[in-house]
Amino acid sequence: MDRFRMIFQYFQSNSESVMNGICGLLALASVKMYTCFDFSCPCLPQYNMAYGLGIMFVPPVILFLCGLILNRQSLVMLDEWRRPQGHRKKDLAVIRYMCSSIVQRAMVAPVIWIIVTLLDGKCLICAFSGSMDPEKFVGFANVTPVQVEQLLAKVPCKDDELVRNNTSRKAVSRYLRCWSQALGWSILLILIVAAFLARWLRPCFNQATLLQARHWSNYIDIEQKIFEETCCEHSRLFAHKCILHFFESMRQEIKLHSFNLPRQGERDEGEEDLLRGITDQDQVNKLLKTWYYDKPPLDVS
Amino acid sequence: MDKFRMIFQFFQSNQESFMNGICGIMALASTQMYSAFDFNCPCLPRYNMAYGLGILLVPPFILFLLGFVLNNNISMLAEEWRRPQGQRGKDPSVLRYMFCSMAQRAMIAPAVWVSVTLLDGKCITCAFCTSVPVETLGNASHPLLSQGEIQRVLARIPCKEIYNGQELIASEVAIRYLRCISQALGWCFVLLMTTLAFLVRSLRPCFSQAAFLKSRYWSHYIDIERKLFDETCAEHARSFAKVCIQQFFEGMSTDLVAARCHLPRKASEDAGEASKKLLGITDQGTMNIALKSWHRCKPPLHLHPPALPSGNGWAGEGQPPVHLSTPRRETAAYYSLV
């Protein structure tokens, strides 16, 4: 329990850690999903390409959208982008920074899915076995075109009677797998080089603006959290007061409570302070509306 | 639980320990990746060499760059390199130290991959099966086989189920031969790496140990300073938000008189505490200027002396002491960095 609490606290310590944690979990989930998924190529001429490319590209889109949805900061960013200006200016650099950090984190799981798919090879073999040139492979050279198409489409299915012990099937499979793995490693290499260059070269451009954008995006996140906490506290006290008023109005019938009044009155005083003078539904509604339409300026002097 | 917490705290204690932890994890990850990876030799004449050497050399390069990318110090190094001089001098030996220590840690996972690959043998077998010496190991004088045909047959050696050149050279013999060479190379590589590491560690104190200690100290300092700055900014943002929201609620309340009368004790305590933490920076413009100067013009490494005590108990005499003691500098003047 203690261990989990510590790990939990470490990740909760700031919002960036939370997002990194979610990003890592999604990446692990995508690898697990791929290993659990039972890939079964249809081995029919028209369907192979659709199935193979579908499995390669549709789950990444789903994972990308999941990454955007699970990230709290995307809502905060949208809020900041769409709010009316009011007393507080909008800083486009902050919005751009938040957007780029959200998109970067959301891209990790889809990229991992694609790379694992390519390194495994089944998708590409399924999708492109029908497009192979039969002349290159001995077993398919002296066969009619229609039959060749059928045979090539059956290459991904090892247990089919037509191609079970066909050495050319193995040659085609091996050839496609080699290309698939080469493509996977190349994509991984390109991405890592890009990440390295981005990390190395970023301080060379506009470091001061970056520090500011990062600080204010963190600030917006903290402010939103504290506002929600304050509102929760307020609504709790509001409800408490409301219920107390209700019981007070029933006072004549509940004579037993009368000697409790002074003590409750004192507690009332302290809590009323925390209500900060906002004591009815219309006032609360007005407060929430103003928070959205007219955020206060960043000046507490 | 306690042990786990201690280990966790130990790794978090400074950036170097943290990086050692990451380095170890990456080395383990590289062995795991190799065993999970399904090696699939194409068994075609020109593709074999490309595939085999590719698998031997491309993942180590990826792991090396990944070691840099995962290291937070890289942006710190780039920042320190590119910042304007301002009031604080730049010391190239500190930058060199940081770069060397990052590069050393990043080299471990690639070295592990290369050793594991060579010791396993599949890559070398795949890459060099067409260069097996058929004259010594097999039956070179096989009639009616052109050079190209021989190459095609030899290329299928790693793929046992499609190999059809038993008369030319037994696949077992060739695979054993190539594997033996690969393992010898692997062990030599491991020996070489270990010897290098040993020499570097044992000979370094013989050369400029004092300069080394200085560089190490200042590189730790830069790391700690950056972390503390980020923490201070986060705390400032939190206090700023609290006070801002407090003022917002107060401004919204229609019952202004009631709010002022009560003057909430708890709320004002909170606000007082939060205002103190604001360190005098109370609006967006000032904060932006503070962040900009942090980058453009870092403060000098020279802490101000504490203020002189004024009038220490000489009220009765009416005469100040003859000589005021010079302010004791509690901080060592490490401005040799400049």
Chai-1 contact restraints between the chains, C-beta under 6 A:
chainA,res_idxA,chainB,res_idxB,connection_type,confidence,min_distance_angstrom,max_distance_angstrom,comment,restraint_id
A,D2,B,M1,contact,1.0,0.0,6.0,A-B,restraint_1
A,R3,B,M1,contact,1.0,0.0,6.0,A-B,restraint_2
A,R3,B,F4,contact,1.0,0.0,6.0,A-B,restraint_3
A,T167,B,I162,contact,1.0,0.0,6.0,A-B,restraint_4
A,R174,B,P42,contact,1.0,0.0,6.0,A-B,restraint_5
A,Y175,B,P42,contact,1.0,0.0,6.0,A-B,restraint_6
A,R177,B,N40,contact,1.0,0.0,6.0,A-B,restraint_7
A,C178,B,P42,contact,1.0,0.0,6.0,A-B,restraint_8
A,C178,B,Y51,contact,1.0,0.0,6.0,A-B,restraint_9
A,W185,B,V58,contact,1.0,0.0,6.0,A-B,restraint_10
A,L188,B,I62,contact,1.0,0.0,6.0,A-B,restraint_11
A,L189,B,I62,contact,1.0,0.0,6.0,A-B,restraint_12
A,I192,B,I62,contact,1.0,0.0,6.0,A-B,restraint_13
A,I192,B,L65,contact,1.0,0.0,6.0,A-B,restraint_14
A,I192,B,L66,contact,1.0,0.0,6.0,A-B,restraint_15
A,A195,B,V69,contact,1.0,0.0,6.0,A-B,restraint_16
A,F196,B,L65,contact,1.0,0.0,6.0,A-B,restraint_17
A,F196,B,F68,contact,1.0,0.0,6.0,A-B,restraint_18
A,F196,B,V69,contact,1.0,0.0,6.0,A-B,restraint_19
A,R199,B,V69,contact,1.0,0.0,6.0,A-B,restraint_20
A,R199,B,I74,contact,1.0,0.0,6.0,A-B,restraint_21
A,R199,B,S75,contact,1.0,0.0,6.0,A-B,restraint_22
A,W200,B,A78,contact,1.0,0.0,6.0,A-B,restraint_23
A,P203,B,S75,contact,1.0,0.0,6.0,A-B,restraint_24
A,P203,B,A78,contact,1.0,0.0,6.0,A-B,restraint_25
A,P203,B,E79,contact,1.0,0.0,6.0,A-B,restraint_26
A,P203,B,R82,contact,1.0,0.0,6.0,A-B,restraint_27
A,C204,B,R82,contact,1.0,0.0,6.0,A-B,restraint_28
A,Q207,B,H295,contact,1.0,0.0,6.0,A-B,restraint_29
A,A208,B,K292,contact,1.0,0.0,6.0,A-B,restraint_30
A,A208,B,H295,contact,1.0,0.0,6.0,A-B,restraint_31
A,L211,B,L291,contact,1.0,0.0,6.0,A-B,restraint_32
A,L211,B,H295,contact,1.0,0.0,6.0,A-B,restraint_33
A,Q212,B,N288,contact,1.0,0.0,6.0,A-B,restraint_34
A,Q212,B,L291,contact,1.0,0.0,6.0,A-B,restraint_35
A,H215,B,C233,contact,1.0,0.0,6.0,A-B,restraint_36
A,H215,B,L291,contact,1.0,0.0,6.0,A-B,restraint_37
A,N218,B,A237,contact,1.0,0.0,6.0,A-B,restraint_38
A,Y219,B,A237,contact,1.0,0.0,6.0,A-B,restraint_39
A,I222,B,A237,contact,1.0,0.0,6.0,A-B,restraint_40
A,I222,B,R238,contact,1.0,0.0,6.0,A-B,restraint_41
A,I222,B,A241,contact,1.0,0.0,6.0,A-B,restraint_42
A,E223,B,A241,contact,1.0,0.0,6.0,A-B,restraint_43
A,I226,B,A241,contact,1.0,0.0,6.0,A-B,restraint_44
A,I226,B,K242,contact,1.0,0.0,6.0,A-B,restraint_45
A,I226,B,I245,contact,1.0,0.0,6.0,A-B,restraint_46
A,F227,B,I245,contact,1.0,0.0,6.0,A-B,restraint_47
A,T230,B,I245,contact,1.0,0.0,6.0,A-B,restraint_48
A,D273,B,H262,contact,1.0,0.0,6.0,A-B,restraint_49
A,D273,B,P264,contact,1.0,0.0,6.0,A-B,restraint_50
A,R276,B,F249,contact,1.0,0.0,6.0,A-B,restraint_51
A,R276,B,S253,contact,1.0,0.0,6.0,A-B,restraint_52
A,G277,B,S253,contact,1.0,0.0,6.0,A-B,restraint_53
A,G277,B,D255,contact,1.0,0.0,6.0,A-B,restraint_54
A,G277,B,A258,contact,1.0,0.0,6.0,A-B,restraint_55
A,G277,B,A259,contact,1.0,0.0,6.0,A-B,restraint_56
A,I278,B,S253,contact,1.0,0.0,6.0,A-B,restraint_57
A,L287,B,M252,contact,1.0,0.0,6.0,A-B,restraint_58
A,P296,B,C244,contact,1.0,0.0,6.0,A-B,restraint_59
A,P296,B,F248,contact,1.0,0.0,6.0,A-B,restraint_60
A,L298,B,D283,contact,1.0,0.0,6.0,A-B,restraint_61
A,L298,B,Q284,contact,1.0,0.0,6.0,A-B,restraint_62
A,D299,B,D283,contact,1.0,0.0,6.0,A-B,restraint_63
A,V300,B,V243,contact,1.0,0.0,6.0,A-B,restraint_64
A,V300,B,C244,contact,1.0,0.0,6.0,A-B,restraint_65
A,V300,B,T282,contact,1.0,0.0,6.0,A-B,restraint_66
A,S301,B,T282,contact,1.0,0.0,6.0,A-B,restraint_67
A,S301,B,D283,contact,1.0,0.0,6.0,A-B,restraint_68
